[in-house]
């Protein structure tokens, strides 16, 4: 009697197992189908945006800086087309030359190189600084580059009815700028034309060529002139005598003879 029961049990179990297996298999197949579908659809990858630096602030005009620094633009004159293309460089140049016009030796000393600083301090002590600056009415400024790539600023000083010039090289920016005077041969204002900064260095080169003559050759020249003057009976007047006296145009003078800052 147990045999039929076993047979019924097995038959019943097999019937129940088929739906159960299908119930399990269908979700698995559906999952596989869904999974395959996801692999076929490729999502676009967002590219990281490159950081863009903000544009530099616009260069301030000379007039804006004069108002900001409370500088008289009628006395410190720097045309826009003659000014450097940097706000900091413009600010430093205006501060430097405004201090010259106001006789502010502390500001000027702080912006000079070591050798010019010592010379200016000596001028302050003996009163020459005050004498040199109190009669300056205005300064006309133009900037440019030297033949060796140094940044330069040329200052034309208006002193009463007289006009005098000084060329400077500079580095740094703002009030941390450092200025160095370029040697000034005599009568420089009357010798400049066109590109004045370029002319300045050309004149210096000519002067240096003249002064490269050896001392022995100069002595020979002086001896020859002495002999000629003795023969002509005009008196013994050598090169020193010809260049002496109060006249500003006589005699040959080395390029360093008119170094700033006492050139006014």
Number of C-alpha atoms within 10 A of each C-alpha: 5 6 8 9 10 11 11 11 12 12 12 11 11 12 11 11 12 10 11 11 10 11 11 10 12 11 11 12 11 11 12 12 11 11 11 11 10 11 9 8 8 7 8 6 6 6 6 6 6 6 6 6 6 6 6 6 7 9 13 14 16 20 16 11 18 20 11 10 13 11 17 14 18 12 17 23 22 22 15 13 9 13 19 21 15 14 18 19 20 23 22 21 25 24 23 22 23 25 18 21 20 12 19 16 20 11 16 20 20 16 22 20 15 13 10 19 19 13 15 19 16 13 18 16 10 10 11 14 20 16 14 18 20 13 13 21 15 23 24 17 21 20 24 19 13 16 11 7 8 13 16 22 24 20 21 19 23 18 17 10 6 9 16 17 21 24 24 21 18 20 15 12 16 19 18 13 20 22 26 20 20 21 20 23 22 20 13 16 17 10 12 16 11 7 9 17 21 15 15 23 18 14 17 18 13 12 17 14 10 14 15 9 10 9 10 9 10 13 11 11 14 16 14 13 16 18 14 14 15 13 11 10 9 10 11 14 14 17 16 12 11 11 16 13 10 7 8 10 11 15 14 15 15 16 20 15 12 19 18 20 20 15 16 19
